[in-house]
Each structure stands twice: as structure tokens, then as C-alpha cells.
């Protein structure tokens, strides 16, 4: 049996949310109201406010919610495939918008846009992910690839695979990026060692390692800025 249509007060509440959103933009709504209204598009016959609040509690805010995997989302009562898909499409749109900002100009002169993109895409992940940004001779982004995904605390990185891929793409330079699921972006000894190994392997091929950025909920660390490469 299909769920009953929302009562008049719920319909009126949604209308008020819509009015505030259209009149004042996203800043006119609280976090739970943004998620609540997003979910109404996937769950039109259900009161989505309790689900929105439960999702934000479970994942610690909008950032954690948008980056959560569909299986984790589905464990929250009331969230099915339609609601999970609505959340993931919102995340995909946000990431694509931020990535477009990075791709428009040379990366080294557009550093804040790069950090904003990486933070949105990686800082909240609960699994460590290692990616490589490939740049041309003008330092324009030509490819952004995830090279490996690891356990809760490590990702397998193979020096030869990173350099071989850079050669295949004709990359003049690369930027290494990974996240620390612990939230603390402080580099480990292994982080420094793998960075130096990749830089040493790339140098004879004319491939420069500009930086290695570590993302975490606590911020980010640039190994170059720290003088570690």
C-alpha cells in the first residue's frame, strides 16, 4: 500500500521552505532544512525532516553526509535507493562545480580552488584514498585519477605505477594527494618516504612532483610547504 499523502501542515511547511530557498538562496535554510527539502524530491509522500536530522547526526554534518557511501546511507531508517541517489547526485554536482573551477586556470596559480575541491571530495572519507593530479607544461589539469583505495589507515601506492601512468598521459608534473581518515592531516614517515621515492623516480623522466597534499577533517598539510620535499 502506498504511503498516505503528507498532511496539510507538512505540505505547507514544504511550501514555506521552497519560498525561503527561492527568495534567499541556500543561506536562508538551516543545514537540516536543506537536506529535508532535497529528500522531498525523492520522497514526496513522506515527512523528511526526521530523516534529514537523523542523517546529519549519523554522519556529523553535511560534508560527511554527502560523501557517505550508499550502503552507509541505507542503514539510516527511512533512506532507500531514491533518497540515497538524491544525496549522491547533490554531492556529484557540487564536486563537478568545484573541479571545473580547478580546471579553468593553471593549478599553481589557483591553489585555493584546488584545496576547496580536494576538501569537499576527500576530507570526510572513512577509507584512505590516494590520487594523482596530472598537469601539462602549463600546469593545467589534464587528468585527476584515484590510484588506490586502502583500509581505514593505509592505501597501497606503487611508485612505478604512478610514474608509468604519468608517462602514458604525457604529464609534465604531478601533485600527489591522499586523505587521513583519522582527521589529522599530519604526514607520517611513510608519507614522506613515498613522496620522495616518486619524486626521485620521476626526475629522470622529466616529471616533477610539485607537492603532496594530505587532507583531513582537521585541515590539510602540504609537504612542500613543510619543506619535506
C-alpha positions in Angstrom: 0.0 0.0 0.0 1.4 3.4 -0.9 2.1 5.8 2.0 -0.5 8.5 2.6 -0.1 11.9 1.2 1.5 14.3 3.6 -1.0 16.2 5.8 -1.7 19.9 5.0 0.7 21.2 7.6 3.6 19.2 6.1 2.7 20.4 2.6 2.5 24.0 4.0 5.9 23.6 5.6 7.4 22.4 2.4 5.9 25.4 0.6 7.4 27.7 3.1 10.8 26.1 2.7 10.6 26.4 -1.0 9.7 30.0 -0.7 12.6 30.8 1.6 15.0 28.9 -0.7 13.9 30.7 -3.9 13.9 34.1 -2.2 17.1 33.9 -0.2 19.1 31.1 -1.7 20.8 28.3 0.3 21.8 30.6 3.2 18.1 31.1 4.0 17.8 27.5 5.2 19.4 25.6 8.0 21.5 22.5 7.3 18.7 20.1 8.2 16.3 22.1 6.1 18.5 21.9 3.0 18.7 18.1 3.4 15.0 17.9 4.3 14.0 19.7 1.1 16.4 17.7 -1.0 14.8 14.5 0.3 11.3 15.7 -0.5 12.2 15.4 -4.2 12.9 11.7 -3.8 10.3 11.0 -1.0 7.3 13.3 -1.9 4.9 11.3 0.3 7.0 11.2 3.5 7.8 13.7 6.2 11.5 14.1 5.6 12.5 16.3 8.5 13.2 13.4 10.9 15.2 11.6 8.3 17.3 14.7 7.5 18.1 15.3 11.1 19.0 11.6 11.6 21.3 11.7 8.6 23.1 14.8 9.8 23.5 13.2 13.3 24.8 9.9 11.9 27.4 11.5 9.6 28.4 14.5 11.6 27.1 17.2 9.2 26.6 17.9 5.5 30.2 17.1 4.5 30.1 13.7 6.0 26.6 13.0 4.7 27.3 13.9 1.1 30.5 11.8 1.0 28.9 8.8 2.7 28.6 5.6 0.6 25.2 4.4 -0.4 25.4 1.3 1.9 26.0 3.5 4.9 23.2 5.9 3.9 20.8 2.9 3.6 21.4 1.9 7.2 19.6 5.1 8.4 15.9 4.3 8.8 13.7 5.8 6.0 16.6 6.0 3.5 16.1 3.9 0.4 17.6 3.9 -3.0 15.8 7.1 -4.1 16.9 9.1 -1.1 20.5 7.8 -1.3 20.6 8.7 -5.0 19.3 12.2 -4.3 22.1 12.7 -1.8 24.8 11.3 -4.1 23.7 13.4 -7.1 23.9 16.5 -4.9 27.4 15.6 -4.0 28.3 14.8 -7.6 27.1 18.2 -8.7 29.0 20.0 -6.0 32.2 18.2 -6.8 31.8 18.8 -10.5 31.4 22.5 -9.9 34.5 22.7 -7.8 36.5 20.7 -10.2 35.5 23.0 -13.0 37.0 25.9 -11.0 40.3 24.0 -10.8 40.4 23.1 -14.5 39.9 26.7 -15.7 43.3 28.0 -14.8 46.9 26.8 -14.1 46.7 24.8 -10.8 49.7 26.5 -9.1 48.0 29.9 -9.6 44.6 28.6 -8.5 45.7 26.9 -5.3 42.7 27.8 -3.1 40.3 26.4 -5.7 42.3 23.2 -5.7 42.1 22.9 -1.9 38.4 23.6 -1.8 37.8 20.8 -4.4 40.0 18.3 -2.6 38.5 19.1 0.8 35.0 18.5 -0.5 35.9 15.3 -2.3 38.3 13.7 0.2 38.3 15.1 3.7 35.3 13.2 5.0 36.1 9.8 3.5 36.4 7.0 6.1 38.7 5.0 3.7 42.1 6.2 2.7 42.3 7.2 -0.9 45.4 8.1 -2.9 45.1 10.1 -6.1 47.3 11.8 -8.6 46.6 15.1 -10.4 48.4 15.2 -13.8 49.4 18.5 -15.2 50.7 19.7 -18.6 53.6 22.0 -19.2 51.4 25.0 -18.4 50.4 23.4 -15.1 46.8 22.9 -16.4 45.0 19.8 -15.0 44.8 17.1 -17.7 43.7 14.2 -15.5 42.7 13.5 -11.9 42.8 9.9 -11.0 42.4 7.7 -7.9 45.3 5.3 -7.9 44.4 3.2 -4.9 42.0 2.9 -2.0 43.2 1.3 1.2 42.0 0.2 4.6 40.9 2.5 7.3 44.5 3.7 7.7 46.5 3.0 4.6 46.5 2.9 0.8 48.8 0.8 -1.3 50.9 3.1 -3.5 53.3 1.7 -6.2 55.9 4.1 -7.4 56.3 2.5 -10.8 52.6 2.6 -11.5 52.4 6.3 -10.7 55.3 7.2 -13.0 54.2 4.8 -15.7 50.7 6.5 -15.7 52.3 9.9 -15.9 54.4 8.9 -18.9 51.3 7.4 -20.6 49.5 10.7 -20.2 52.4 12.9 -21.1 52.3 14.6 -17.8 55.0 17.3 -17.2 54.2 17.4 -13.4 52.0 15.7 -10.9 50.5 16.5 -7.5 50.0 13.7 -5.1 47.0 13.7 -2.7 45.6 11.4 -0.1 43.4 11.7 2.9 43.8 10.7 6.6 40.5 9.1 7.8 41.7 9.9 11.4 41.1 13.5 10.6 44.7 14.6 11.4 46.5 15.6 8.2 50.0 15.4 9.8 52.3 13.4 7.5 53.7 10.1 8.6 57.2 8.9 7.9 55.7 6.6 5.2 54.0 9.6 3.5 57.3 11.4 3.3 59.2 8.3 2.0 56.7 7.5 -0.7 56.7 11.2 -1.9 60.5 11.3 -2.2 60.6 7.9 -3.9 58.1 9.1 -6.6 59.9 12.4 -7.0 63.2 10.5 -7.4 61.7 8.1 -10.0 60.1 10.9 -11.9 63.0 13.2 -12.2 65.0 11.3 -14.8 61.8 11.2 -16.9 61.3 14.9 -16.7 58.2 14.5 -14.4 58.2 17.0 -11.5 56.3 16.3 -8.2 55.0 19.7 -7.3 53.6 18.7 -3.9 51.9 16.0 -1.8 48.8 17.3 -0.1 47.3 15.4 2.8 43.6 16.1 3.6 41.8 15.6 6.8 38.9 17.0 8.8 41.4 18.9 10.8 42.6 20.8 7.7 45.4 20.0 5.2 49.2 19.7 5.0 51.4 20.5 2.1 54.6 18.5 2.2 56.3 21.1 0.0 55.2 23.9 2.4 56.6 21.8 5.3 60.0 21.5 3.5 59.6 17.7 3.3 60.2 17.5 -0.5 
